Amino acid sequence: MITQKILQESHDYDPETGLFTVRKSGRVCTWRNHDGYAVIYVKGQPYRGGRMAWLYTNGTLPKHTIDHVNRVRHDDRISNLRDVTMKEQMANRKQRTRWELRCDNTSKTIGVSYEKLAGKWSAYIKKDGVQRRLGSYHNKANAIKARRKAELALDINGAFN
């Protein structure tokens, strides 16, 4: 279990830059993982930089999850970090307009996605907070047709749903 004492004996932390350095050599040891988060190694184990900055500064690990106020995942300045519940963190995410697609949308069409395990396209629609599955299709065009048909039947103009 990592403690503030163990961390402070092996690393220095600069709250103005959010970077960690190895105490013995003075070299910066913060790097970014594939998701864009800062990571440091302590005693051979990788840890998220934000959690370590919190521990280094506050003496305890965060109770919940670390949220980056400015949404920059590798910006681990202590002034940019807060310990929040998942619900609070979700409130900080970028809000999409009704017409914007999620970045992980595989079909580039609202309400149509590819089910990798089934090898089929799935269509769905949401109205009044209730999501309705419209079926699975062998090709994307048929899934899009089903989605458009449901939009017309429910009087939805392709809105974000």
N, CA, C and O of each residue as an XYZ file, in Angstrom:
644
protein
N       0.850     -1.195      0.000
C       0.000      0.000      0.000
C       0.884      1.243      0.000
O       1.783      1.381      0.829
N       0.619      2.124     -0.921
C       1.381      3.360     -1.041
C       0.939      4.341      0.046
O      -0.253      4.478      0.324
N       1.903      5.014      0.649
C       1.611      6.020      1.668
C       2.288      7.326      1.275
O       3.149      7.353      0.396
N       1.890      8.400      1.932
C       2.510      9.686      1.676
C       4.007      9.628      1.994
O       4.820     10.191      1.260
N       4.367      8.958      3.071
C       5.767      8.859      3.478
C       6.605      8.160      2.407
O       7.671      8.651      2.035
N       6.130      7.020      1.914
C       6.848      6.287      0.864
C       7.010      7.165     -0.377
O       8.090      7.225     -0.964
N       5.946      7.837     -0.767
C       5.967      8.686     -1.956
C       6.940      9.850     -1.778
O       7.726     10.142     -2.680
N       6.894     10.514     -0.629
C       7.749     11.677     -0.398
C       9.217     11.302     -0.225
O      10.092     12.129     -0.482
N       9.504     10.086      0.200
C      10.891      9.644      0.331
C      11.533      9.389     -1.036
O      12.743      9.550     -1.194
N      10.730      8.995     -2.014
C      11.287      8.637     -3.319
C      11.067      9.684     -4.407
O      11.782      9.682     -5.409
N      10.103     10.571     -4.233
C       9.751     11.530     -5.281
C       9.550     12.932     -4.709
O       9.251     13.107     -3.528
N       9.721     13.906     -5.567
C       9.329     15.284     -5.276
C       8.185     15.629     -6.215
O       8.103     15.123     -7.334
N       7.309     16.494     -5.742
C       6.148     16.905     -6.532
C       6.110     18.417     -6.580
O       6.238     19.077     -5.548
N       5.934     18.974     -7.772
C       5.824     20.418     -7.943
C       4.358     20.767     -8.162
O       3.820     20.489     -9.234
N       3.695     21.372     -7.170
C       2.267     21.679     -7.313
C       1.965     22.727     -8.382
O       0.824     22.839     -8.830
N       2.978     23.496     -8.795
C       2.780     24.516     -9.828
C       2.744     23.912    -11.234
O       2.055     24.424    -12.117
N       3.492     22.818    -11.439
C       3.531     22.184    -12.763
C       2.769     20.868    -12.790
O       2.347     20.413    -13.853
N       2.591     20.254    -11.620
C       1.923     18.959    -11.540
C       2.837     17.791    -11.877
O       2.363     16.666    -12.036
N       4.142     18.037    -11.990
C       5.087     16.997    -12.370
C       5.798     16.403    -11.155
O       6.053     17.084    -10.162
N       6.108     15.118    -11.269
C       6.893     14.421    -10.263
C       8.310     14.237    -10.785
O       8.520     14.044    -11.982
N       9.279     14.299     -9.878
C      10.661     13.999    -10.209
C      11.167     12.947     -9.233
O      10.691     12.846     -8.103
N      12.136     12.168     -9.687
C      12.767     11.190     -8.813
C      13.684     11.957     -7.871
O      14.502     12.760     -8.321
N      13.558     11.723     -6.589
C      14.303     12.487     -5.597
C      15.818     12.349     -5.781
O      16.537     13.343     -5.676
N      16.311     11.148     -6.049
C      17.768     10.928     -6.162
C      18.365     11.617     -7.375
O      19.411     12.257     -7.265
N      17.723     11.501     -8.527
C      18.306     12.016     -9.771
C      17.772     13.374    -10.182
O      18.433     14.102    -10.923
N      16.587     13.723     -9.713
C      15.981     14.992    -10.100
C      15.329     14.961    -11.475
O      14.857     15.991    -11.955
N      15.295     13.794    -12.115
C      14.698     13.729    -13.454
C      13.180     13.596    -13.365
O      12.643     12.960    -12.457
N      12.512     14.209    -14.324
C      11.054     14.135    -14.390
C      10.671     12.692    -14.696
O      11.235     12.073    -15.599
N       9.726     12.166    -13.953
C       9.333     10.761    -14.144
C       7.853     10.611    -14.446
O       7.305      9.514    -14.335
N       7.204     11.700    -14.825
C       5.788     11.656    -15.172
C       5.661     11.403    -16.676
O       6.296     12.087    -17.477
N       4.851     10.434    -17.052
C       4.592     10.160    -18.464
C       3.105      9.969    -18.675
O       2.360      9.809    -17.708
N       2.659      9.983    -19.919
C       1.236      9.825    -20.228
C       0.942      8.419    -20.704
O       1.689      7.849    -21.500
N      -0.155      7.864    -20.208
C      -0.573      6.538    -20.683
C      -1.412      6.681    -21.948
O      -1.589      7.789    -22.453
N      -1.925      5.571    -22.460
C      -2.685      5.586    -23.718
C      -3.980      6.381    -23.637
O      -4.523      6.777    -24.669
N      -4.490      6.625    -22.424
C      -5.714      7.423    -22.262
C      -5.425      8.901    -22.033
O      -6.349      9.703    -21.899
N      -4.145      9.265    -21.988
C      -3.778     10.666    -21.789
C      -3.577     11.070    -20.344
O      -3.305     12.239    -20.070
N      -3.702     10.136    -19.406
C      -3.487     10.455    -17.992
C      -2.012     10.376    -17.648
O      -1.280      9.553    -18.198
N      -1.576     11.239    -16.730
C      -0.203     11.189    -16.242
C      -0.052      9.970    -15.330
O      -0.949      9.636    -14.556
N       1.097      9.323    -15.441
C       1.392      8.131    -14.645
C       2.803      8.266    -14.085
O       3.696      8.781    -14.758
N       3.003      7.802    -12.851
C       4.353      7.704    -12.296
C       4.518      6.313    -11.698
O       3.549      5.664    -11.305
N       5.758      5.878    -11.642
C       6.064      4.597    -11.003
C       6.629      4.863     -9.622
O       7.512      5.703     -9.448
N       6.109      4.136     -8.642
C       6.622      4.196     -7.277
C       6.908      2.766     -6.859
O       6.009      1.925     -6.835
N       8.154      2.496     -6.534
C       8.580      1.139     -6.158
C       8.174      0.109     -7.213
O       7.753     -1.000     -6.885
N       8.308      0.494     -8.480
C       8.035     -0.422     -9.580
C       6.575     -0.578     -9.959
O       6.256     -1.346    -10.867
N       5.678      0.132     -9.283
C       4.243      0.033     -9.573
C       3.740      1.326    -10.207
O       4.087      2.410     -9.738
N       2.919      1.235    -11.278
C       2.377      2.452    -11.891
C       1.184      2.994    -11.101
O       0.336      2.237    -10.627
N       1.140      4.306    -10.975
C       0.029      4.990    -10.308
C      -0.350      6.210    -11.127
O       0.505      6.843    -11.746
N      -1.633      6.537    -11.129
C      -2.088      7.758    -11.797
C      -1.514      8.972    -11.071
O      -1.531      9.054     -9.843
N      -1.011      9.898    -11.860
C      -0.377     11.091    -11.308
C      -1.306     11.918    -10.439
O      -0.889     12.425     -9.397
N      -2.556     12.061    -10.848
C      -3.508     12.853    -10.069
C      -3.730     12.288     -8.678
O      -3.801     13.035     -7.703
N      -3.838     10.975     -8.586
C      -4.025     10.325     -7.280
C      -2.781     10.497     -6.405
O      -2.875     10.689     -5.192
N      -1.605     10.422     -7.057
C      -0.362     10.588     -6.299
C      -0.163     12.039     -5.869
O       0.349     12.293     -4.779
N      -0.559     12.986     -6.705
C      -0.481     14.398     -6.326
C      -1.380     14.664     -5.118
O      -1.017     15.408     -4.207
N      -2.551     14.045     -5.129
C      -3.489     14.197     -4.020
C      -2.882     13.616     -2.733
O      -2.919     14.246     -1.676
N      -2.332     12.419     -2.843
C      -1.704     11.768     -1.698
C      -0.522     12.580     -1.188
O      -0.402     12.798      0.018
N       0.344     13.028     -2.073
C       1.535     13.793     -1.709
C       1.155     15.060     -0.957
O       1.807     15.425      0.021
N       0.106     15.728     -1.411
C      -0.305     17.011     -0.840
C      -1.189     16.865      0.394
O      -1.014     17.593      1.371
N      -2.134     15.932      0.354
C      -3.141     15.832      1.409
C      -2.890     14.728      2.437
O      -3.527     14.706      3.490
N      -1.975     13.822      2.139
C      -1.639     12.779      3.106
C      -2.476     11.516      3.023
O      -2.162     10.520      3.675
N      -3.537     11.546      2.227
C      -4.383     10.360      2.053
C      -4.741     10.219      0.580
O      -4.733     11.191     -0.175
N      -5.053      9.000      0.195
C      -5.566      8.794     -1.160
C      -6.962      9.391     -1.253
O      -7.655      9.473     -0.239
N      -7.391      9.804     -2.421
C      -8.750     10.355     -2.553
C      -9.796      9.316     -2.177
O      -9.608      8.122     -2.407
N     -10.898      9.776     -1.599
C     -11.984      8.867     -1.206
C     -12.758      8.366     -2.420
O     -13.267      7.245     -2.425
N     -12.841      9.198     -3.436
C     -13.646      8.852     -4.612
C     -12.749      8.772     -5.849
O     -11.870      7.914     -5.932
N     -12.975      9.656     -6.788
C     -12.182      9.687     -8.016
C     -11.624     11.086     -8.200
O     -12.222     12.065     -7.754
N     -10.483     11.178     -8.855
C      -9.880     12.485     -9.107
C     -10.442     13.049    -10.403
O     -10.437     12.391    -11.444
N     -10.924     14.279    -10.317
C     -11.459     14.981    -11.477
C     -10.513     16.120    -11.812
O     -10.057     16.842    -10.927
N     -10.223     16.274    -13.097
C      -9.407     17.388    -13.573
C     -10.361     18.513    -13.958
O     -11.109     18.392    -14.928
N     -10.336     19.590    -13.209
C     -11.289     20.686    -13.380
C     -11.269     21.219    -14.809
O     -12.324     21.489    -15.383
N     -10.074     21.375    -15.390
C      -9.979     21.929    -16.746
C     -10.109     20.867    -17.839
O      -9.951     21.176    -19.020
N     -10.395     19.618    -17.456
C     -10.596     18.476    -18.350
C      -9.331     18.025    -19.086
O      -9.417     17.219    -20.012
N      -8.163     18.529    -18.691
C      -6.900     18.096    -19.289
C      -6.366     16.975    -18.412
O      -5.919     17.215    -17.290
N      -6.411     15.747    -18.927
C      -6.150     14.549    -18.136
C      -4.751     14.473    -17.541
O      -4.565     13.835    -16.505
N      -3.776     15.099    -18.158
C      -2.409     15.030    -17.644
C      -2.017     16.259    -16.837
O      -0.868     16.360    -16.406
N      -2.936     17.197    -16.620
C      -2.653     18.411    -15.843
C      -2.896     18.123    -14.370
O      -4.001     18.315    -13.863
N      -1.851     17.660    -13.687
C      -1.984     17.242    -12.291
C      -1.535     18.294    -11.288
O      -1.064     17.958    -10.201
N      -1.679     19.573    -11.651
C      -1.452     20.627    -10.663
C      -2.520     20.462     -9.578
O      -3.687     20.227     -9.891
N      -2.140     20.580     -8.337
C      -3.080     20.329     -7.247
C      -4.283     21.273     -7.332
O      -5.385     20.900     -6.928
N      -4.090     22.472     -7.845
C      -5.208     23.421     -7.978
C      -6.216     22.971     -9.038
O      -7.334     23.484     -9.084
N      -5.828     22.017     -9.887
C      -6.700     21.524    -10.948
C      -7.399     20.215    -10.576
O      -8.192     19.692    -11.358
N      -7.110     19.691     -9.397
C      -7.643     18.393     -8.999
C      -8.704     18.536     -7.919
O      -8.630     19.415     -7.061
N      -9.696     17.647     -7.981
C     -10.687     17.580     -6.909
C     -11.140     16.138     -6.734
O     -11.219     15.374     -7.696
N     -11.435     15.783     -5.496
C     -11.900     14.440     -5.139
C     -13.422     14.463     -5.194
O     -14.069     15.108     -4.368
N     -13.992     13.758     -6.169
C     -15.438     13.832     -6.382
C     -16.037     12.450     -6.591
O     -15.336     11.488     -6.906
N     -17.336     12.374     -6.409
C     -18.045     11.140     -6.734
C     -18.154     11.039     -8.249
O     -17.929     12.021     -8.955
N     -18.494      9.866     -8.746
C     -18.641      9.681    -10.190
C     -19.748     10.585    -10.733
O     -19.634     11.105    -11.843
N     -20.806     10.773     -9.967
C     -21.904     11.636    -10.406
C     -21.414     13.071    -10.593
O     -21.766     13.728    -11.573
N     -20.597     13.558     -9.645
C     -20.055     14.910     -9.762
C     -19.091     15.021    -10.943
O     -19.061     16.039    -11.634
N     -18.306     13.968    -11.170
C     -17.364     13.999    -12.275
C     -18.102     14.034    -13.609
O     -17.681     14.745    -14.521
N     -19.175     13.294    -13.740
C     -19.933     13.277    -14.988
C     -20.515     14.655    -15.303
O     -20.712     14.995    -16.469
N     -20.791     15.445    -14.264
C     -21.317     16.791    -14.483
C     -20.256     17.699    -15.103
O     -20.596     18.728    -15.687
N     -18.978     17.337    -14.987
C     -17.888     18.151    -15.521
C     -17.525     17.786    -16.961
O     -16.713     18.474    -17.579
N     -18.109     16.723    -17.503
C     -17.725     16.331    -18.855
C     -18.313     17.289    -19.886
O     -19.282     17.998    -19.611
N     -17.721     17.299    -21.064
C     -18.162     18.180    -22.141
C     -19.579     17.793    -22.552
O     -19.868     16.625    -22.809
N     -20.434     18.768    -22.608
C     -21.813     18.523    -23.025
C     -21.909     18.605    -24.541
O     -21.387     19.538    -25.151
N     -22.566     17.644    -25.137
C     -22.774     17.654    -26.580
C     -24.094     18.358    -26.887
O     -25.026     18.355    -26.084
N     -24.143     18.957    -28.067
C     -25.420     19.511    -28.505
C     -26.284     18.344    -28.961
O     -25.800     17.215    -29.039
N     -27.532     18.591    -29.258
C     -28.445     17.517    -29.660
C     -27.947     16.770    -30.883
O     -28.239     15.585    -31.046
N     -27.199     17.444    -31.744
C     -26.844     16.844    -33.024
C     -25.443     16.252    -33.051
O     -25.079     15.598    -34.029
N     -24.653     16.459    -32.016
C     -23.291     15.932    -32.009
C     -23.281     14.446    -31.677
O     -24.034     13.984    -30.820
N     -22.436     13.718    -32.354
C     -22.274     12.290    -32.090
C     -21.215     12.081    -31.032
O     -20.303     12.894    -30.881
N     -21.336     10.994    -30.305
C     -20.273     10.604    -29.385
C     -19.039     10.251    -30.201
O     -19.148      9.822    -31.350
N     -17.862     10.432    -29.603
C     -16.622     10.157    -30.336
C     -16.452      8.669    -30.624
O     -15.691      8.306    -31.522
N     -17.144      7.795    -29.882
C     -17.012      6.358    -30.117
C     -18.141      5.803    -30.984
O     -18.299      4.586    -31.079
N     -18.922      6.667    -31.613
C     -20.010      6.224    -32.476
C     -19.432      5.604    -33.743
O     -18.730      6.276    -34.499
N     -19.726      4.323    -33.978
C     -19.141      3.599    -35.104
C     -19.890      3.801    -36.411
O     -19.324      3.589    -37.484
N     -21.148      4.204    -36.341
C     -21.949      4.311    -37.561
C     -22.014      5.723    -38.121
O     -22.395      5.923    -39.274
N     -21.646      6.687    -37.312
C     -21.777      8.114    -37.662
C     -23.241      8.500    -37.861
O     -23.551      9.467    -38.556
N     -24.134      7.732    -37.242
C     -25.564      8.000    -37.270
C     -26.105      7.849    -35.854
O     -25.829      6.851    -35.189
N     -26.865      8.818    -35.393
C     -27.450      8.737    -34.060
C     -28.402      7.549    -34.003
O     -29.234      7.371    -34.893
N     -28.280      6.741    -32.960
C     -29.187      5.630    -32.744
C     -28.850      4.358    -33.490
O     -29.651      3.424    -33.515
N     -27.665      4.305    -34.103
C     -27.236      3.100    -34.819
C     -25.803      2.789    -34.395
O     -24.934      3.659    -34.423
N     -25.569      1.539    -34.004
C     -24.218      1.141    -33.613
C     -23.942     -0.283    -34.057
O     -24.852     -1.056    -34.356
N     -22.655     -0.607    -34.090
C     -22.241     -1.940    -34.516
C     -21.994     -2.800    -33.290
O     -21.262     -2.403    -32.383
N     -22.608     -3.984    -33.263
C     -22.409     -4.937    -32.172
C     -21.333     -5.907    -32.615
O     -21.594     -6.822    -33.397
N     -20.131     -5.708    -32.119
C     -18.983     -6.491    -32.566
C     -19.173     -7.986    -32.325
O     -18.882     -8.797    -33.204
N     -19.660     -8.358    -31.140
C     -19.814     -9.782    -30.823
C     -20.832    -10.472    -31.721
O     -20.624    -11.610    -32.142
N     -21.922     -9.790    -32.013
C     -22.969    -10.372    -32.853
C     -22.661    -10.217    -34.342
O     -23.198    -10.947    -35.175
N     -21.796     -9.263    -34.666
C     -21.488     -9.004    -36.068
C     -22.646     -8.367    -36.807
O     -22.804     -8.563    -38.012
N     -23.473     -7.592    -36.077
C     -24.651     -6.960    -36.683
C     -24.741     -5.498    -36.257
O     -24.109     -5.064    -35.294
N     -25.546     -4.761    -37.007
C     -25.835     -3.373    -36.685
C     -27.098     -3.318    -35.838
O     -28.068     -4.020    -36.120
N     -27.089     -2.495    -34.814
C     -28.227     -2.371    -33.907
C     -28.817     -0.977    -34.031
O     -28.086      0.006    -34.146
N     -30.136     -0.893    -34.009
C     -30.823      0.398    -34.053
C     -31.618      0.560    -32.765
O     -32.204     -0.394    -32.254
N     -31.628      1.783    -32.253
C     -32.366      2.069    -31.026
C     -32.793      3.532    -31.038
O     -32.264      4.339    -31.802
N     -33.744      3.858    -30.194
C     -34.234      5.229    -30.097
C     -34.672      5.483    -28.661
O     -35.091      4.564    -27.957
N     -34.570      6.721    -28.242
C     -34.968      7.072    -26.880
C     -36.001      8.197    -26.941
O     -35.814      9.196    -27.636
N     -37.082      8.014    -26.205
C     -38.095      9.062    -26.101
C     -38.633      9.060    -24.681
O     -38.933      8.009    -24.116
N     -38.749     10.248    -24.115
C     -39.246     10.417    -22.745
C     -38.436      9.589    -21.748
O     -38.988      9.025    -20.804
N     -37.124      9.523    -21.969
C     -36.239      8.825    -21.057
C     -36.241      7.313    -21.178
O     -35.553      6.631    -20.419
N     -37.012      6.775    -22.131
C     -37.083      5.323    -22.308
C     -36.403      4.952    -23.623
O     -36.784      5.439    -24.688
N     -35.389      4.083    -23.539
C     -34.705      3.635    -24.751
C     -35.392      2.398    -25.299
O     -35.675      1.451    -24.566
N     -35.656      2.419    -26.600
C     -36.302      1.284    -27.262
C     -35.352      0.686    -28.276
O     -34.783      1.395    -29.106
N     -35.185     -0.610    -28.204
C     -34.349     -1.315    -29.170
C     -35.205     -1.603    -30.399
O     -36.312     -2.129    -30.283
N     -34.692     -1.259    -31.562
C     -35.439     -1.409    -32.810
C     -35.045     -2.651    -33.593
O     -35.678     -2.972    -34.598
N     -34.013     -3.353    -33.149
C     -33.622     -4.596    -33.798
C     -32.173     -4.624    -34.233
O     -31.466     -3.619    -34.159
N     -31.741     -5.793    -34.688
C     -30.393     -6.002    -35.215
C     -30.486     -6.294    -36.701
O     -31.414     -6.958    -37.163
N     -29.503     -5.783    -37.446
C     -29.538     -5.885    -38.897
C     -28.174     -6.305    -39.433
O     -27.140     -5.987    -38.847
N     -28.186     -7.022    -40.551
C     -26.938     -7.489    -41.145
C     -26.163     -6.362    -41.820
O     -24.946     -6.456    -41.979
N     -26.860     -5.294    -42.218
C     -26.125     -4.183    -42.816
C     -26.560     -2.856    -42.195
O     -27.666     -2.725    -41.670
N     -25.672     -1.895    -42.269
C     -25.882     -0.594    -41.645
C     -27.073      0.144    -42.260
O     -27.828      0.801    -41.542
N     -27.245      0.044    -43.556
C     -28.326      0.771    -44.235
C     -29.698      0.390    -43.676
O     -30.550      1.257    -43.481
N     -29.913     -0.893    -43.420
C     -31.203     -1.326    -42.869
C     -31.401     -0.822    -41.438
O     -32.519     -0.485    -41.046
N     -30.324     -0.770    -40.663
C     -30.428     -0.249    -39.299
C     -30.767      1.239    -39.323
O     -31.568      1.711    -38.516
N     -30.156      1.976    -40.251
C     -30.457      3.405    -40.383
C     -31.905      3.609    -40.822
O     -32.576      4.515    -40.329
N     -32.392      2.780    -41.741
C     -33.795      2.866    -42.174
C     -34.745      2.640    -41.003
O     -35.734      3.358    -40.855
N     -34.448      1.649    -40.175
C     -35.291      1.367    -39.005
C     -35.289      2.550    -38.040
O     -36.325      2.890    -37.469
N     -34.158      3.158    -37.863
C     -34.051      4.322    -36.979
C     -34.873      5.475    -37.540
O     -35.630      6.102    -36.799
N     -34.742      5.767    -38.827
C     -35.491      6.877    -39.451
C     -37.003      6.621    -39.378
O     -37.775      7.543    -39.117
N     -37.417      5.392    -39.604
C     -38.834      5.034    -39.527
C     -39.375      5.285    -38.110
O     -40.476      5.809    -37.939
N     -38.592      4.908    -37.113
C     -39.004      5.118    -35.720
C     -39.057      6.607    -35.387
O     -39.940      7.042    -34.648
N     -38.117      7.398    -35.928
C     -38.133      8.850    -35.714
C     -39.435      9.446    -36.234
O     -40.052     10.276    -35.567
N     -39.849      9.027    -37.414
C     -41.092      9.531    -37.999
C     -42.303      9.091    -37.174
O     -43.205      9.888    -36.919
N     -42.321      7.842    -36.764
C     -43.453      7.320    -35.993
C     -43.569      8.005    -34.645
O     -44.678      8.230    -34.161
N     -42.439      8.343    -34.027
C     -42.459      8.983    -32.705
C     -42.363     10.492    -32.778
O     -42.318     11.167    -31.750
N     -42.331     11.029    -34.003
C     -42.237     12.477    -34.239
C     -40.972     13.042    -33.601
O     -41.021     14.015    -32.848
N     -39.843     12.418    -33.913
C     -38.537     12.869    -33.449
C     -37.731     13.228    -34.693
O     -37.628     12.423    -35.619
N     -37.164     14.419    -34.722
C     -36.392     14.867    -35.886
C     -34.913     14.541    -35.755
O     -34.090     15.446    -35.889
N     -34.539     13.312    -35.504
C     -33.123     12.959    -35.414
C     -32.443     13.603    -34.228
O     -31.220     13.745    -34.204
N     -33.223     13.988    -33.259
C     -32.676     14.677    -32.083
C     -31.729     13.778    -31.329
O     -31.760     12.557    -31.484
N     -30.888     14.381    -30.515
C     -29.936     13.613    -29.696
C     -30.729     12.796    -28.701
O     -31.279     13.330    -27.737
N     -30.784     11.489    -28.943
C     -31.531     10.588    -28.046
C     -31.042      9.168    -28.215
O     -31.542      8.260    -27.552
